[in-house]
């Protein structure tokens, strides 16, 4: 991060599930597994992320066809998106 400290992130996690509870469990598993393999985990100065599901819903046909957005969107304590260093 440039001059700010990220305190959270947002990530769309597409999963196949029979109900919303199963979707939440699968999404958390995916993020935990994926996080450990990212450059962000290496740079993380705090504890591993505490995950909270914001919303469960169906992907639009457009996202099912082309794929959901990838990556993480980080934000600071004020909810402002933080800029990433260019790698």
Helices and strands as residue ranges (DSSP letters): E 8-10, H 20-35, H 39-43, H 61-66, E 73-75
